[in-house]
Amino acid sequence: MTAYAVFNAGSSSLKFQLFEPGANGALSPFVRGKLEGLGSEPQFIARDGSGKMLGERTWSASDGLDHEQGTMYVLEWAREHLGGRRLAAIGHRVVHGGRDFSGPALIDDAVLAKLEAYVPLAPLHQPHNLKPIRIVRRHRPDLKQVASFDTGFHQTQPEIAQLFALPYDYAERGVRRYGFHGLSYAYVASVLGRCAPGLETGKAIVAHLGSGASLCAMVNGRSVSSTMGFSALDGLPMGTRCGSLDPAVVFYLMRVDKLDAAAVEKLLYSKSGLLGVSGLSNDMRALREAAAGGHERARLAIDLFVYRICREMGALTAVMGGLDGIVFTAGIGENDPATRAEVLRGMEWAGLKIDEGANRAGGPLLTLAGGPQAWVIPTDEELMIARETAAMLAAR
């Protein structure tokens, strides 16, 4: 029997899952795990599909477990727990596919060179995504690897939605709006007909609300516009990212506060958003608790988050020429009824009528009849990567 691994690499972590096809061909995970703390005190944990512990290990800082050793530890551990299955390929989450990749790509020298060229477009994500690909190629050149892209789903957007009002030669050089969270949106689009009947052929806004947050306007299940643009910094305020910002603010920070480019980048990516406004936390749960206790800036951070979601939903509704429904997904979208309620009340002008009890219960349907509907649909980016990996191998 065949198995597929999915790797999702960060700066100091490697999350992984192992998938197998069922009797009907649908893929399901039989192992989930992660290796965290690379470069400090790494911790490894893995569980089977039912949540039963399969493996656990820690290393001290003096052990010096680096990314290469950590990646190969995960790969070899996974190979030892295939249960007689054959590992056909590893699918990797890669943030940026530029204009070259609208779908997954089988990794070879030419593809890897193109992905390396996109590092300047996503300097905080792309290098970490590519690192395990290079490591596996060095140690297991026979093992097929597939890249799945967070930008690919948005390639269907018209050029007018991708352009900045800069001299056009910048657009030709790649300075344009790409959109991100595409694997999440692709998964939601793939299940709309089953989970939110009618929206697969309608005008929908999907709200991926988590530590990273964005909105995507879909018509007939295809992306036509999104709030993230050139980078994953754009659009909505996020856990620690500022979202959309007047470029002159950057000039101000550099001229008045004497910040260099690296310091500005750290401020906008790591010290802003919910954390920056609240001065307390980037975790919505902590902010809700603090706001209930009278913490004014926690309340302000929440209100700004909701305000910007509603503002951008209005813009995306205008782009589509109407609205048939909203889908909430990702950590906050799936699990925070208070944020969903505040957003839906802010969208009453569009005809949405919140069902308070259904929203508190987690849906999946959150609204009353008589207008556009809102739904909760849990996302599954790893399953989407596994599907794309299996489809890529089958096509070849």
N, C-alpha and C positions, 0 to 999 in steps of 0.2 A: 504493500500500500504506500502511496505517496504522501509526503508531508511537506509543508512550506513553513519557513521561518520568517518572521517579521521583526526587523530591528528599527528602533526609534532612538537615535543617539542625540544626547545633549552634551553640554560642555563638560560635565563630570558624571554622566549617567548613561546607561544603556538599558532601555526597556526592550523586552522581547516577548513574542508569543509564538507558539507552534500550532499550526492548523492542519486539519485533515479533511478530506471530502467525505461526506456521508453517503448514504444509499441513494439519495436523490441528487448527488453532486454538489450540494451546498456545503460550504466550508464551515467548520466549527473549531474553536480553540480547545486543545487538550492540555496545554501547558501555558502558564503566564508567569513572567518573572522580571526581575530588574537587578541591575548592579549599580549601586549609587556610591557617591563619595570618592570617585576616582581622583587620585592626586592627594588624598588625605587619608581617611580610614574607611576603605571600601566595605560595603555590606552587600551580600548577595542573598536573594530569597526567590524561591520558585514554588508554585502551587499547581495542582492539576485543575481540570475544568470544574471540579466540584468544590475547590478551595482547600483541598487537603495539602498539607505541607509536603513538598518533595525534596527540597534542599535548602540549606541555610549555611552561610559561612561569612566570617568577618576577617579582615586583615588589619594589622596595625600600620601606622604611618611608616614605621621602620621596614616593613615588608617591601615597600616601594612598588606596589602593583600599579603599573602605568596603563594607558589606554590600550596599547597593543596586547599586553598580557591579559588585561581584563576582557577584551573582545574575544580573544582566543579561548579564555576560560569559559565564557558564555557559550561559544560555539561548540566546544568539545563537550561541555556539560549537556547541551541540547542533543548532540549526536548520541550520547550515551542513554538518553531518555526518549528515544524515538519509538521504543517498543516494537521493534521489527519493521517500522516504516522506513522508507527511503527518503532522505532529504533531497528534494528536487531543486530547490533554489532558496535564496534569501531575498525578501523584498525589503527595501529601505525607504523610509520617509526622507525625502529631500525637499527642502523648502522651496528652492528656486529652480525652475526649468526654463526661465527666460521665454523667448518667443519660439524657441526651437522645439519644445516638447508640449504638445497638447494632451498627451497620454503617457503611459509608462514606457520606459526604455530599458532594453537589455544592455547591461553595462559591458562596454569594451573600451579600448584605448581612446577611440574617437569621442565616444559619449562622455567618458570621464574628463577628457580635456575640455569639452564644452561646459561641463558642470563646474570645473575649476575656474573657468573664465567668468562665472556668475558670482564668485566670492565677493567682489566689490559691491554687488547689488544686495547681498545679505551677509555682511561680514560677521554678525553675531550668531548666525545659524548654519550657513552653508558649510563652513570648515568642519564643524562637528558632525554634520550629516555625512560628509564624504570620508571622514577618518576611518570608520569601520569598513567601508567599501575597499579602501586601499589596503587595509590590514588583511582582510580576507583574501584579496587578490594575491598578496605576497605569499600567504601561507597555504591557501587552497585555490590555486588558479583554475582548477577543474570545476569548482562549484559555481553554478550560474547565479548571477545577482541582477536584480531588477530595481530600478529607481522609480518611485511614485512621487508625484510632485504636488505641492500645495498650490501651485500656480496653474496647473494644467486645466482644471475645471473652468477657469475664467477666460480661457482662450476664445470662447464663443462670444465674448462681449464685442460690440461694434467698436471700430476704431475711435469714434467720437468719445466713447466712455473711457478709453485708454490714454487719451492725449492730455498733456499739460500744455498751457499756453506759453510755451517756450519756443525759441527758434526751432524749426522742424528738424534740423539736423541732430538735435539732442534726442528726439524720438527715434530717429534712425539708428542712433548709437545705443538705444536701450533705455533711455530715461523716459519712462512711461508708467502708467498704472497697470499693475499686474494682478493684484488681488491675492489673498492668501486664505488659509483654512479650507482650501479646495477639496482636500480628501474628506473632510467632515461634510462639506456641502454635497459632494458627489454621493456619499453614502445616503444622506437624507433624501436626495433626489431619487435614488434608486428604490426607496421604500415609500415614497409619497403615495403611490396608488393604493398601497395596502394599508398604510397607517393614517393617511389623511385623504380619503377618497375625494377626487375632484381637483385637488391642488396640482396633481401631476400634469394637468392640461390647463391650469389657470395661472393667475398672477399671484406669486407668493413672495413674502419676505422671510427668509430663514435667519434667525438670530443665534449665532454661535457666541454664547456669553459664558466666558470663563476667565481665567487669569489673563489670557489673550481674548479679545472680543472683537467681533465684526458682524456686519450684516451683509446678506447677499440677496439681490432681487433676481428671482427666477421667473421666466415665462416658459411654460411648457417644459419645466424641469431643466432649463438651460440658463446659465448665468448671463444676465444682461448688464449688471452693474453691481458694484460692491463698495464698501466703505474703506477697506484697505487699498493702498495704491502702490507706489514705488517700493514701499517696504512694509513690514509688519508693525511699524510704528504709527501708521496713519489711521485716521478714522475715529472710532470711539475711544474714550478714556478706558484704560485697562487696569490690571492690578498694579503695575509699576510703570506703565508706559503712558505718555501724555495724550496720544491720539493727535488729531488734526491740530496744527499750530501755525500761526502766522510766521512765515520765515524770518520776519524782522525781529522776532523774539530771539532767534539764534544770534543775529548780529548784535543785539543788545547784550546778551550774555557774554559774548566775546569781547566787546568793546568796553562795557562798563564793569562787568565782574572779572574780566581778564581770563576767562576760561578758554582753554584750547579745545581743539576738535574732540579729543578723547574725553575731556571732562564734560563737554556738552552732551556727547553721546551717552555717557554714563548717567547724566542727570535725566535725560529724556526717556531712556530705556529702563532705568533701574530705580529711580528715586521719585518718579512722578505718578500720575494716575491716582487710583484710590489711596495708595500709600502717601503720596505727596500732599494731596488735598487734606486728608484726615490727619496726617502726622502720627498715625496710629498703626495701621495695618493695611495690607493689600488683600486680606481675606474678608469676603463679604459677610461671612458668619460673625466674625469678630466685630465688624462695623455695625451690623444690625443690633448686636447685643449692646454695644457701647451707645449707639443712638437711642436705644430704648431707655438707657440709664441717664440720658441727658447730654451726651457728648455732642456738642454742636458741630464740630468739624467732621465727625463721623457721619452725621446726618447730611451735612453739606456734600460730602463726597458721594454718598448714595444718590442724593437729589441730582447732582451733576451728571452722574452715570445715566440715570433714567431720562433726564432732560435730553441728553445728547442722543440716546437711543431713539426717543420719540421724534426728535428733529430729523435725524437721518432716515427714519422710517417714512416720514412725510416726503422727503426728497425722493426716496426710492419709489414711493407710490406714484409720484408725479412722473418719474422716468417710465414706469410701466403703463401709465394711463389708467390706473385703477388698482384695486387690491381685493383679492379673493380670500386671502388668509395669511396667517403668521404661524411660523413654527419656531418654538424655543428648543434649543439644544445646548449641549456642553454643561459644565459643572454648575454654573449659576442658573442657566436656562432650564435645566432639568430638575434642580433641587431646591430652588429658592422661590416659593410661592409669593413672597412679598414683592420681589422685584418684578415677577410676571404681572402681578396685580397692578402695580404702579404703572408699568408700561401699557397695559391694556386700558387702564383708565385714561391714560394720556392719548390713546388712540381711539377713544369713543367717537370722535368727530368722523372717523372713517367707517362707522357703523358697527364696530365690535361691541358686543354686550357680554361682559364677563359673568361667568357662572362662578360665584364666590366659593361655593362648596366644592365644585369640581376642581377648581384651582388649588384649594387647600389640600385636596386628596391627591394631587399630582396628575390630574387629567386621566387619559390623554387628551380628551376634548375639554377645552377651557371656557368655551363661550356658549351662549344661548342661541337658539335659532333666530333667523331674521336678519342676518348680516354676515359679513366676513367671519370666518371661523379661525380660532387659534388652537394650536395643538402643542403637546410636548412629544418630541421624538428623540429618544436617546441616540447619540451618534456613536459610530464605531469606525474610527479611522484605521485601526489595525486590520479589521476585517476587510475594509476597502482595499488596503495594500495587498492583502493576501489574495483577494479576488483578481486584482490587476496582475499580480505575479503569476497566478495560475493561468489566466487568460493569455498572457504574453507567451508563456511556454507552450500552451496549446496551439497558438497561432503559428508558432515556428515548427 
